[in-house]
Amino acid sequence: MKLVTAIIQPDKLDEVRESLINAEIFRITVSRCTGRGRAEETDLYRGQEIAPALMSKIRLDIACNDEFVEIAIGAILRAAKHDDGEVGDGKIFVTTLEQCIRIRTEERGNEAV
């Protein structure tokens, strides 16, 4: 079992959701978040250097069985990229899930995903 986490631009959420649905991935968690990627410059405010502002992003979490990981990644990549790709299009992280438990039925493991 894996957890696929994607950080994407807010304007790409509808396209990514549609792409995931077309790939028959329906179970996702969507959260609004803020963050900053590669910050090569500092901002100036009244002559003082300040930390760069945090940008609005969308976080998608998809718990899936191993056979769906590449399908989920492909669906996200197809929809999240702006044209030929822009700085800030986002990132995808894949981590191992040690356990998944469905609260309603107490099923565990792959059946719970």
Backbone atoms as SQL, in Angstrom:
CREATE TABLE atoms (id INTEGER PRIMARY KEY, chain TEXT, resi INTEGER, resn TEXT, atom TEXT, x REAL, y REAL, z REAL);
INSERT INTO atoms VALUES
  (1, 'A', 1, 'MET', 'N', 0.843, -1.178, 0.000),
  (2, 'A', 1, 'MET', 'CA', 0.000, 0.000, 0.000),
  (3, 'A', 1, 'MET', 'C', 0.885, 1.237, 0.000),
  (4, 'A', 2, 'LYS', 'N', 0.434, 2.237, -0.704),
  (5, 'A', 2, 'LYS', 'CA', 1.179, 3.487, -0.818),
  (6, 'A', 2, 'LYS', 'C', 0.250, 4.670, -0.585),
  (7, 'A', 3, 'LEU', 'N', 0.853, 5.778, -0.196),
  (8, 'A', 3, 'LEU', 'CA', 0.152, 7.048, -0.111),
  (9, 'A', 3, 'LEU', 'C', 0.770, 7.960, -1.156),
  (10, 'A', 4, 'VAL', 'N', -0.030, 8.349, -2.138),
  (11, 'A', 4, 'VAL', 'CA', 0.407, 9.282, -3.171),
  (12, 'A', 4, 'VAL', 'C', -0.086, 10.659, -2.742),
  (13, 'A', 5, 'THR', 'N', 0.852, 11.565, -2.522),
  (14, 'A', 5, 'THR', 'CA', 0.530, 12.933, -2.119),
  (15, 'A', 5, 'THR', 'C', 0.984, 13.870, -3.221),
  (16, 'A', 6, 'ALA', 'N', 0.083, 14.698, -3.692),
  (17, 'A', 6, 'ALA', 'CA', 0.419, 15.665, -4.739),
  (18, 'A', 6, 'ALA', 'C', 0.125, 17.065, -4.232),
  (19, 'A', 7, 'ILE', 'N', 1.064, 17.962, -4.468),
  (20, 'A', 7, 'ILE', 'CA', 0.868, 19.380, -4.192),
  (21, 'A', 7, 'ILE', 'C', 0.745, 20.054, -5.555),
  (22, 'A', 8, 'ILE', 'N', -0.412, 20.659, -5.826),
  (23, 'A', 8, 'ILE', 'CA', -0.674, 21.217, -7.155),
  (24, 'A', 8, 'ILE', 'C', -1.176, 22.655, -7.047),
  (25, 'A', 9, 'GLN', 'N', -1.218, 23.322, -8.189),
  (26, 'A', 9, 'GLN', 'CA', -1.773, 24.673, -8.258),
  (27, 'A', 9, 'GLN', 'C', -3.299, 24.606, -8.096),
  (28, 'A', 10, 'PRO', 'N', -3.898, 25.558, -7.380),
  (29, 'A', 10, 'PRO', 'CA', -5.349, 25.543, -7.182),
  (30, 'A', 10, 'PRO', 'C', -6.158, 25.533, -8.475),
  (31, 'A', 11, 'ASP', 'N', -5.678, 26.199, -9.519),
  (32, 'A', 11, 'ASP', 'CA', -6.445, 26.256, -10.764),
  (33, 'A', 11, 'ASP', 'C', -6.444, 24.935, -11.524),
  (34, 'A', 12, 'LYS', 'N', -5.679, 23.952, -11.066),
  (35, 'A', 12, 'LYS', 'CA', -5.615, 22.652, -11.734),
  (36, 'A', 12, 'LYS', 'C', -6.437, 21.574, -11.021),
  (37, 'A', 13, 'LEU', 'N', -7.078, 21.924, -9.916),
  (38, 'A', 13, 'LEU', 'CA', -7.798, 20.920, -9.132),
  (39, 'A', 13, 'LEU', 'C', -8.875, 20.208, -9.944),
  (40, 'A', 14, 'ASP', 'N', -9.731, 20.938, -10.637),
  (41, 'A', 14, 'ASP', 'CA', -10.816, 20.299, -11.389),
  (42, 'A', 14, 'ASP', 'C', -10.273, 19.368, -12.468),
  (43, 'A', 15, 'GLU', 'N', -9.230, 19.794, -13.165),
  (44, 'A', 15, 'GLU', 'CA', -8.643, 18.954, -14.215),
  (45, 'A', 15, 'GLU', 'C', -8.019, 17.692, -13.630),
  (46, 'A', 16, 'VAL', 'N', -7.338, 17.823, -12.499),
  (47, 'A', 16, 'VAL', 'CA', -6.713, 16.656, -11.871),
  (48, 'A', 16, 'VAL', 'C', -7.780, 15.697, -11.366),
  (49, 'A', 17, 'ARG', 'N', -8.836, 16.209, -10.747),
  (50, 'A', 17, 'ARG', 'CA', -9.927, 15.336, -10.276),
  (51, 'A', 17, 'ARG', 'C', -10.555, 14.580, -11.439),
  (52, 'A', 18, 'GLU', 'N', -10.800, 15.269, -12.540),
  (53, 'A', 18, 'GLU', 'CA', -11.382, 14.621, -13.715),
  (54, 'A', 18, 'GLU', 'C', -10.443, 13.546, -14.265),
  (55, 'A', 19, 'SER', 'N', -9.156, 13.838, -14.300),
  (56, 'A', 19, 'SER', 'CA', -8.174, 12.870, -14.779),
  (57, 'A', 19, 'SER', 'C', -8.131, 11.636, -13.880),
  (58, 'A', 20, 'LEU', 'N', -8.201, 11.843, -12.569),
  (59, 'A', 20, 'LEU', 'CA', -8.218, 10.713, -11.634),
  (60, 'A', 20, 'LEU', 'C', -9.494, 9.889, -11.794),
  (61, 'A', 21, 'ILE', 'N', -10.622, 10.548, -11.961),
  (62, 'A', 21, 'ILE', 'CA', -11.886, 9.831, -12.165),
  (63, 'A', 21, 'ILE', 'C', -11.828, 9.014, -13.447),
  (64, 'A', 22, 'ASN', 'N', -11.273, 9.590, -14.518),
  (65, 'A', 22, 'ASN', 'CA', -11.124, 8.850, -15.777),
  (66, 'A', 22, 'ASN', 'C', -10.215, 7.638, -15.617),
  (67, 'A', 23, 'ALA', 'N', -9.282, 7.714, -14.665),
  (68, 'A', 23, 'ALA', 'CA', -8.388, 6.591, -14.379),
  (69, 'A', 23, 'ALA', 'C', -9.000, 5.642, -13.347),
  (70, 'A', 24, 'GLU', 'N', -10.269, 5.874, -13.005),
  (71, 'A', 24, 'GLU', 'CA', -11.021, 5.068, -12.043),
  (72, 'A', 24, 'GLU', 'C', -10.432, 5.123, -10.638),
  (73, 'A', 25, 'ILE', 'N', -9.926, 6.302, -10.290),
  (74, 'A', 25, 'ILE', 'CA', -9.472, 6.565, -8.925),
  (75, 'A', 25, 'ILE', 'C', -10.440, 7.593, -8.351),
  (76, 'A', 26, 'PHE', 'N', -11.246, 7.150, -7.403),
  (77, 'A', 26, 'PHE', 'CA', -12.329, 7.980, -6.878),
  (78, 'A', 26, 'PHE', 'C', -12.089, 8.445, -5.445),
  (79, 'A', 27, 'ARG', 'N', -11.283, 7.722, -4.698),
  (80, 'A', 27, 'ARG', 'CA', -11.112, 8.007, -3.273),
  (81, 'A', 27, 'ARG', 'C', -9.904, 8.907, -3.067),
  (82, 'A', 28, 'ILE', 'N', -10.168, 10.186, -2.862),
  (83, 'A', 28, 'ILE', 'CA', -9.089, 11.144, -2.635),
  (84, 'A', 28, 'ILE', 'C', -9.474, 12.072, -1.488),
  (85, 'A', 29, 'THR', 'N', -8.467, 12.619, -0.865),
  (86, 'A', 29, 'THR', 'CA', -8.659, 13.659, 0.132),
  (87, 'A', 29, 'THR', 'C', -8.032, 14.930, -0.417),
  (88, 'A', 30, 'VAL', 'N', -8.768, 16.024, -0.364),
  (89, 'A', 30, 'VAL', 'CA', -8.295, 17.303, -0.892),
  (90, 'A', 30, 'VAL', 'C', -8.215, 18.301, 0.262),
  (91, 'A', 31, 'SER', 'N', -7.064, 18.967, 0.377),
  (92, 'A', 31, 'SER', 'CA', -6.855, 19.971, 1.425),
  (93, 'A', 31, 'SER', 'C', -6.255, 21.225, 0.812),
  (94, 'A', 32, 'ARG', 'N', -6.674, 22.361, 1.318),
  (95, 'A', 32, 'ARG', 'CA', -6.027, 23.615, 0.926),
  (96, 'A', 32, 'ARG', 'C', -4.826, 23.811, 1.849),
  (97, 'A', 33, 'CYS', 'N', -3.725, 24.264, 1.284),
  (98, 'A', 33, 'CYS', 'CA', -2.530, 24.476, 2.082),
  (99, 'A', 33, 'CYS', 'C', -1.733, 25.637, 1.499),
  (100, 'A', 34, 'THR', 'N', -0.709, 26.040, 2.203),
  (101, 'A', 34, 'THR', 'CA', 0.208, 27.053, 1.696),
  (102, 'A', 34, 'THR', 'C', 1.614, 26.503, 1.784),
  (103, 'A', 35, 'GLY', 'N', 2.472, 26.998, 0.932),
  (104, 'A', 35, 'GLY', 'CA', 3.847, 26.528, 0.959),
  (105, 'A', 35, 'GLY', 'C', 4.711, 27.326, 0.016),
  (106, 'A', 36, 'ARG', 'N', 5.946, 26.931, -0.012),
  (107, 'A', 36, 'ARG', 'CA', 6.922, 27.615, -0.846),
  (108, 'A', 36, 'ARG', 'C', 7.912, 26.578, -1.337),
  (109, 'A', 37, 'GLY', 'N', 8.169, 26.594, -2.617),
  (110, 'A', 37, 'GLY', 'CA', 9.176, 25.712, -3.189),
  (111, 'A', 37, 'GLY', 'C', 10.521, 26.402, -3.192),
  (112, 'A', 38, 'ARG', 'N', 11.194, 26.298, -4.294),
  (113, 'A', 38, 'ARG', 'CA', 12.515, 26.897, -4.432),
  (114, 'A', 38, 'ARG', 'C', 12.381, 28.416, -4.407),
  (115, 'A', 39, 'ALA', 'N', 12.915, 29.021, -3.376),
  (116, 'A', 39, 'ALA', 'CA', 12.867, 30.481, -3.256),
  (117, 'A', 39, 'ALA', 'C', 14.270, 31.023, -3.493),
  (118, 'A', 40, 'GLU', 'N', 14.510, 31.538, -4.690),
  (119, 'A', 40, 'GLU', 'CA', 15.843, 32.000, -5.040),
  (120, 'A', 40, 'GLU', 'C', 16.084, 33.447, -4.641),
  (121, 'A', 41, 'GLU', 'N', 15.058, 34.122, -4.251),
  (122, 'A', 41, 'GLU', 'CA', 15.222, 35.533, -3.924),
  (123, 'A', 41, 'GLU', 'C', 14.443, 35.844, -2.662),
  (124, 'A', 42, 'THR', 'N', 14.835, 36.910, -2.018),
  (125, 'A', 42, 'THR', 'CA', 14.082, 37.369, -0.860),
  (126, 'A', 42, 'THR', 'C', 13.252, 38.570, -1.291),
  (127, 'A', 43, 'ASP', 'N', 12.159, 38.779, -0.615),
  (128, 'A', 43, 'ASP', 'CA', 11.318, 39.933, -0.894),
  (129, 'A', 43, 'ASP', 'C', 11.809, 41.117, -0.065),
  (130, 'A', 44, 'LEU', 'N', 11.551, 42.298, -0.560),
  (131, 'A', 44, 'LEU', 'CA', 11.879, 43.514, 0.173),
  (132, 'A', 44, 'LEU', 'C', 10.594, 44.221, 0.572),
  (133, 'A', 45, 'TYR', 'N', 10.539, 44.675, 1.800),
  (134, 'A', 45, 'TYR', 'CA', 9.420, 45.466, 2.289),
  (135, 'A', 45, 'TYR', 'C', 10.005, 46.633, 3.073),
  (136, 'A', 46, 'ARG', 'N', 9.790, 47.836, 2.557),
  (137, 'A', 46, 'ARG', 'CA', 10.320, 49.054, 3.176),
  (138, 'A', 46, 'ARG', 'C', 11.826, 48.948, 3.426),
  (139, 'A', 47, 'GLY', 'N', 12.516, 48.387, 2.437),
  (140, 'A', 47, 'GLY', 'CA', 13.968, 48.299, 2.519),
  (141, 'A', 47, 'GLY', 'C', 14.500, 47.145, 3.344),
  (142, 'A', 48, 'GLN', 'N', 13.633, 46.368, 3.932),
  (143, 'A', 48, 'GLN', 'CA', 14.049, 45.227, 4.751),
  (144, 'A', 48, 'GLN', 'C', 13.810, 43.929, 3.990),
  (145, 'A', 49, 'GLU', 'N', 14.773, 43.008, 4.081),
  (146, 'A', 49, 'GLU', 'CA', 14.571, 41.691, 3.480),
  (147, 'A', 49, 'GLU', 'C', 13.598, 40.901, 4.346),
  (148, 'A', 50, 'ILE', 'N', 12.625, 40.299, 3.702),
  (149, 'A', 50, 'ILE', 'CA', 11.659, 39.462, 4.422),
  (150, 'A', 50, 'ILE', 'C', 11.567, 38.115, 3.720),
  (151, 'A', 51, 'ALA', 'N', 11.069, 37.141, 4.440),
  (152, 'A', 51, 'ALA', 'CA', 10.890, 35.813, 3.854),
  (153, 'A', 51, 'ALA', 'C', 9.853, 35.888, 2.743),
  (154, 'A', 52, 'PRO', 'N', 10.058, 35.140, 1.664),
  (155, 'A', 52, 'PRO', 'CA', 9.071, 35.141, 0.579),
  (156, 'A', 52, 'PRO', 'C', 7.701, 34.685, 1.083),
  (157, 'A', 53, 'ALA', 'N', 6.666, 35.220, 0.483),
  (158, 'A', 53, 'ALA', 'CA', 5.295, 34.876, 0.869),
  (159, 'A', 53, 'ALA', 'C', 5.002, 33.413, 0.554),
  (160, 'A', 54, 'LEU', 'N', 4.151, 32.819, 1.355),
  (161, 'A', 54, 'LEU', 'CA', 3.700, 31.456, 1.083),
  (162, 'A', 54, 'LEU', 'C', 2.618, 31.504, 0.014),
  (163, 'A', 55, 'MET', 'N', 2.625, 30.530, -0.862),
  (164, 'A', 55, 'MET', 'CA', 1.689, 30.482, -1.978),
  (165, 'A', 55, 'MET', 'C', 0.554, 29.504, -1.666),
  (166, 'A', 56, 'SER', 'N', -0.652, 29.806, -2.143),
  (167, 'A', 56, 'SER', 'CA', -1.783, 28.890, -1.989),
  (168, 'A', 56, 'SER', 'C', -1.572, 27.677, -2.879),
  (169, 'A', 57, 'LYS', 'N', -1.794, 26.501, -2.323),
  (170, 'A', 57, 'LYS', 'CA', -1.646, 25.240, -3.047),
  (171, 'A', 57, 'LYS', 'C', -2.798, 24.320, -2.659),
  (172, 'A', 58, 'ILE', 'N', -2.918, 23.230, -3.388),
  (173, 'A', 58, 'ILE', 'CA', -3.875, 22.171, -3.079),
  (174, 'A', 58, 'ILE', 'C', -3.083, 20.899, -2.817),
  (175, 'A', 59, 'ARG', 'N', -3.448, 20.189, -1.766),
  (176, 'A', 59, 'ARG', 'CA', -2.810, 18.911, -1.450),
  (177, 'A', 59, 'ARG', 'C', -3.823, 17.796, -1.683),
  (178, 'A', 60, 'LEU', 'N', -3.425, 16.819, -2.470),
  (179, 'A', 60, 'LEU', 'CA', -4.240, 15.631, -2.717),
  (180, 'A', 60, 'LEU', 'C', -3.561, 14.446, -2.053),
  (181, 'A', 61, 'ASP', 'N', -4.311, 13.661, -1.304),
  (182, 'A', 61, 'ASP', 'CA', -3.800, 12.425, -0.719),
  (183, 'A', 61, 'ASP', 'C', -4.621, 11.274, -1.267),
  (184, 'A', 62, 'ILE', 'N', -3.921, 10.283, -1.811),
  (185, 'A', 62, 'ILE', 'CA', -4.577, 9.115, -2.389),
  (186, 'A', 62, 'ILE', 'C', -3.920, 7.873, -1.810),
  (187, 'A', 63, 'ALA', 'N', -4.647, 7.143, -0.981),
  (188, 'A', 63, 'ALA', 'CA', -4.159, 5.863, -0.477),
  (189, 'A', 63, 'ALA', 'C', -4.558, 4.805, -1.498),
  (190, 'A', 64, 'CYS', 'N', -3.585, 4.037, -1.970),
  (191, 'A', 64, 'CYS', 'CA', -3.911, 3.057, -3.004),
  (192, 'A', 64, 'CYS', 'C', -3.047, 1.812, -2.879),
  (193, 'A', 65, 'ASN', 'N', -3.558, 0.740, -3.458),
  (194, 'A', 65, 'ASN', 'CA', -2.791, -0.486, -3.550),
  (195, 'A', 65, 'ASN', 'C', -1.681, -0.283, -4.569),
  (196, 'A', 66, 'ASP', 'N', -0.627, -1.068, -4.462),
  (197, 'A', 66, 'ASP', 'CA', 0.572, -0.869, -5.280),
  (198, 'A', 66, 'ASP', 'C', 0.279, -0.800, -6.774),
  (199, 'A', 67, 'GLU', 'N', -0.680, -1.583, -7.261),
  (200, 'A', 67, 'GLU', 'CA', -0.944, -1.612, -8.704),
  (201, 'A', 67, 'GLU', 'C', -1.568, -0.312, -9.226),
  (202, 'A', 68, 'PHE', 'N', -2.057, 0.547, -8.347),
  (203, 'A', 68, 'PHE', 'CA', -2.664, 1.811, -8.774),
  (204, 'A', 68, 'PHE', 'C', -1.721, 3.009, -8.655),
  (205, 'A', 69, 'VAL', 'N', -0.529, 2.811, -8.116),
  (206, 'A', 69, 'VAL', 'CA', 0.382, 3.939, -7.888),
  (207, 'A', 69, 'VAL', 'C', 0.745, 4.631, -9.196),
  (208, 'A', 70, 'GLU', 'N', 1.229, 3.897, -10.178),
  (209, 'A', 70, 'GLU', 'CA', 1.639, 4.512, -11.446),
  (210, 'A', 70, 'GLU', 'C', 0.442, 5.080, -12.209),
  (211, 'A', 71, 'ILE', 'N', -0.715, 4.460, -12.055),
  (212, 'A', 71, 'ILE', 'CA', -1.934, 4.982, -12.684),
  (213, 'A', 71, 'ILE', 'C', -2.270, 6.351, -12.088),
  (214, 'A', 72, 'ALA', 'N', -2.196, 6.454, -10.759),
  (215, 'A', 72, 'ALA', 'CA', -2.482, 7.726, -10.087),
  (216, 'A', 72, 'ALA', 'C', -1.462, 8.792, -10.480),
  (217, 'A', 73, 'ILE', 'N', -0.189, 8.419, -10.497),
  (218, 'A', 73, 'ILE', 'CA', 0.860, 9.373, -10.872),
  (219, 'A', 73, 'ILE', 'C', 0.633, 9.874, -12.298),
  (220, 'A', 74, 'GLY', 'N', 0.353, 8.973, -13.210),
  (221, 'A', 74, 'GLY', 'CA', 0.117, 9.365, -14.603),
  (222, 'A', 74, 'GLY', 'C', -1.057, 10.306, -14.749),
  (223, 'A', 75, 'ALA', 'N', -2.137, 10.021, -14.032),
  (224, 'A', 75, 'ALA', 'CA', -3.325, 10.877, -14.104),
  (225, 'A', 75, 'ALA', 'C', -3.020, 12.281, -13.584),
  (226, 'A', 76, 'ILE', 'N', -2.262, 12.361, -12.505),
  (227, 'A', 76, 'ILE', 'CA', -1.910, 13.671, -11.944),
  (228, 'A', 76, 'ILE', 'C', -0.993, 14.426, -12.901),
  (229, 'A', 77, 'LEU', 'N', 0.030, 13.738, -13.419),
  (230, 'A', 77, 'LEU', 'CA', 0.975, 14.398, -14.331),
  (231, 'A', 77, 'LEU', 'C', 0.288, 14.932, -15.579),
  (232, 'A', 78, 'ARG', 'N', -0.653, 14.166, -16.114),
  (233, 'A', 78, 'ARG', 'CA', -1.357, 14.603, -17.330),
  (234, 'A', 78, 'ARG', 'C', -2.137, 15.895, -17.111),
  (235, 'A', 79, 'ALA', 'N', -2.672, 16.077, -15.916),
  (236, 'A', 79, 'ALA', 'CA', -3.592, 17.194, -15.690),
  (237, 'A', 79, 'ALA', 'C', -2.996, 18.369, -14.917),
  (238, 'A', 80, 'ALA', 'N', -1.965, 18.150, -14.135),
  (239, 'A', 80, 'ALA', 'CA', -1.474, 19.204, -13.239),
  (240, 'A', 80, 'ALA', 'C', -0.498, 20.166, -13.898),
  (241, 'A', 81, 'LYS', 'N', 0.098, 19.750, -14.997),
  (242, 'A', 81, 'LYS', 'CA', 1.132, 20.575, -15.633),
  (243, 'A', 81, 'LYS', 'C', 0.506, 21.664, -16.495),
  (244, 'A', 82, 'HIS', 'N', 1.033, 22.874, -16.382),
  (245, 'A', 82, 'HIS', 'CA', 0.630, 23.986, -17.249),
  (246, 'A', 82, 'HIS', 'C', 1.425, 23.896, -18.546),
  (247, 'A', 83, 'ASP', 'N', 0.764, 23.740, -19.674),
  (248, 'A', 83, 'ASP', 'CA', 1.392, 23.701, -20.999),
  (249, 'A', 83, 'ASP', 'C', 2.653, 22.834, -20.994),
  (250, 'A', 84, 'ASP', 'N', 3.822, 23.456, -21.166),
  (251, 'A', 84, 'ASP', 'CA', 5.086, 22.709, -21.185),
  (252, 'A', 84, 'ASP', 'C', 5.711, 22.612, -19.802),
  (253, 'A', 85, 'GLY', 'N', 4.996, 23.042, -18.790),
  (254, 'A', 85, 'GLY', 'CA', 5.507, 23.010, -17.426),
  (255, 'A', 85, 'GLY', 'C', 5.986, 24.379, -16.986),
  (256, 'A', 86, 'GLU', 'N', 5.603, 24.737, -15.776),
  (257, 'A', 86, 'GLU', 'CA', 5.989, 26.025, -15.200),
  (258, 'A', 86, 'GLU', 'C', 6.530, 25.800, -13.802),
  (259, 'A', 87, 'VAL', 'N', 7.387, 26.710, -13.360),
  (260, 'A', 87, 'VAL', 'CA', 7.831, 26.679, -11.972),
  (261, 'A', 87, 'VAL', 'C', 6.590, 26.789, -11.098),
  (262, 'A', 88, 'GLY', 'N', 6.483, 25.919, -10.112),
  (263, 'A', 88, 'GLY', 'CA', 5.334, 25.956, -9.215),
  (264, 'A', 88, 'GLY', 'C', 4.211, 25.010, -9.588),
  (265, 'A', 89, 'ASP', 'N', 4.391, 24.210, -10.657),
  (266, 'A', 89, 'ASP', 'CA', 3.345, 23.254, -11.037),
  (267, 'A', 89, 'ASP', 'C', 3.099, 22.218, -9.947),
  (268, 'A', 90, 'GLY', 'N', 4.082, 21.945, -9.111),
  (269, 'A', 90, 'GLY', 'CA', 3.852, 21.069, -7.977),
  (270, 'A', 90, 'GLY', 'C', 4.812, 19.912, -7.878),
  (271, 'A', 91, 'LYS', 'N', 4.483, 19.009, -6.966),
  (272, 'A', 91, 'LYS', 'CA', 5.299, 17.837, -6.699),
  (273, 'A', 91, 'LYS', 'C', 4.380, 16.669, -6.371),
  (274, 'A', 92, 'ILE', 'N', 4.907, 15.457, -6.582),
  (275, 'A', 92, 'ILE', 'CA', 4.216, 14.231, -6.185),
  (276, 'A', 92, 'ILE', 'C', 5.160, 13.455, -5.281),
  (277, 'A', 93, 'PHE', 'N', 4.651, 13.013, -4.148),
  (278, 'A', 93, 'PHE', 'CA', 5.418, 12.200, -3.208),
  (279, 'A', 93, 'PHE', 'C', 4.720, 10.852, -3.070),
  (280, 'A', 94, 'VAL', 'N', 5.497, 9.778, -3.021),
  (281, 'A', 94, 'VAL', 'CA', 4.946, 8.442, -2.809),
  (282, 'A', 94, 'VAL', 'C', 5.611, 7.866, -1.567),
  (283, 'A', 95, 'THR', 'N', 4.792, 7.516, -0.580),
  (284, 'A', 95, 'THR', 'CA', 5.312, 6.941, 0.654),
  (285, 'A', 95, 'THR', 'C', 4.604, 5.621, 0.940),
  (286, 'A', 96, 'THR', 'N', 5.281, 4.782, 1.679),
  (287, 'A', 96, 'THR', 'CA', 4.719, 3.482, 2.040),
  (288, 'A', 96, 'THR', 'C', 3.738, 3.650, 3.194),
  (289, 'A', 97, 'LEU', 'N', 2.596, 2.985, 3.072),
  (290, 'A', 97, 'LEU', 'CA', 1.611, 2.946, 4.159),
  (291, 'A', 97, 'LEU', 'C', 1.803, 1.638, 4.913),
  (292, 'A', 98, 'GLU', 'N', 2.075, 1.739, 6.175),
  (293, 'A', 98, 'GLU', 'CA', 2.262, 0.522, 6.958),
  (294, 'A', 98, 'GLU', 'C', 0.939, -0.153, 7.281),
  (295, 'A', 99, 'GLN', 'N', -0.096, 0.632, 7.485),
  (296, 'A', 99, 'GLN', 'CA', -1.375, 0.060, 7.885),
  (297, 'A', 99, 'GLN', 'C', -2.498, 0.982, 7.426),
  (298, 'A', 100, 'CYS', 'N', -3.600, 0.381, 7.055),
  (299, 'A', 100, 'CYS', 'CA', -4.813, 1.121, 6.744),
  (300, 'A', 100, 'CYS', 'C', -5.969, 0.364, 7.395),
  (301, 'A', 101, 'ILE', 'N', -6.796, 1.079, 8.115),
  (302, 'A', 101, 'ILE', 'CA', -7.915, 0.451, 8.822),
  (303, 'A', 101, 'ILE', 'C', -9.178, 1.231, 8.493),
  (304, 'A', 102, 'ARG', 'N', -10.182, 0.536, 7.970),
  (305, 'A', 102, 'ARG', 'CA', -11.483, 1.163, 7.728),
  (306, 'A', 102, 'ARG', 'C', -12.239, 1.136, 9.052),
  (307, 'A', 103, 'ILE', 'N', -12.565, 2.292, 9.573),
  (308, 'A', 103, 'ILE', 'CA', -13.184, 2.391, 10.892),
  (309, 'A', 103, 'ILE', 'C', -14.530, 1.679, 10.934),
  (310, 'A', 104, 'ARG', 'N', -15.352, 1.867, 9.918),
  (311, 'A', 104, 'ARG', 'CA', -16.706, 1.300, 9.921),
  (312, 'A', 104, 'ARG', 'C', -16.699, -0.215, 10.062),
  (313, 'A', 105, 'THR', 'N', -15.840, -0.900, 9.294),
  (314, 'A', 105, 'THR', 'CA', -15.863, -2.369, 9.268),
  (315, 'A', 105, 'THR', 'C', -14.682, -3.007, 9.984),
  (316, 'A', 106, 'GLU', 'N', -13.707, -2.192, 10.361),
  (317, 'A', 106, 'GLU', 'CA', -12.467, -2.649, 10.975),
  (318, 'A', 106, 'GLU', 'C', -11.613, -3.499, 10.039),
  (319, 'A', 107, 'GLU', 'N', -11.907, -3.447, 8.722),
  (320, 'A', 107, 'GLU', 'CA', -11.051, -4.135, 7.758),
  (321, 'A', 107, 'GLU', 'C', -9.672, -3.505, 7.806),
  (322, 'A', 108, 'ARG', 'N', -8.660, -4.321, 7.500),
  (323, 'A', 108, 'ARG', 'CA', -7.284, -3.841, 7.531),
  (324, 'A', 108, 'ARG', 'C', -6.571, -4.175, 6.236),
  (325, 'A', 109, 'GLY', 'N', -5.526, -3.398, 5.962),
  (326, 'A', 109, 'GLY', 'CA', -4.678, -3.688, 4.812),
  (327, 'A', 109, 'GLY', 'C', -5.310, -3.282, 3.496),
  (328, 'A', 110, 'ASN', 'N', -4.983, -4.054, 2.433),
  (329, 'A', 110, 'ASN', 'CA', -5.445, -3.727, 1.079),
  (330, 'A', 110, 'ASN', 'C', -6.960, -3.632, 0.976),
  (331, 'A', 111, 'GLU', 'N', -7.676, -4.445, 1.726),
  (332, 'A', 111, 'GLU', 'CA', -9.141, -4.416, 1.663),
  (333, 'A', 111, 'GLU', 'C', -9.700, -3.099, 2.198),
  (334, 'A', 112, 'ALA', 'N', -8.981, -2.463, 3.093),
  (335, 'A', 112, 'ALA', 'CA', -9.454, -1.210, 3.685),
  (336, 'A', 112, 'ALA', 'C', -9.225, -0.014, 2.772),
  (337, 'A', 113, 'VAL', 'N', -8.270, -0.155, 1.855),
  (338, 'A', 113, 'VAL', 'CA', -7.971, 0.959, 0.952),
  (339, 'A', 113, 'VAL', 'C', -9.091, 1.071, -0.047);
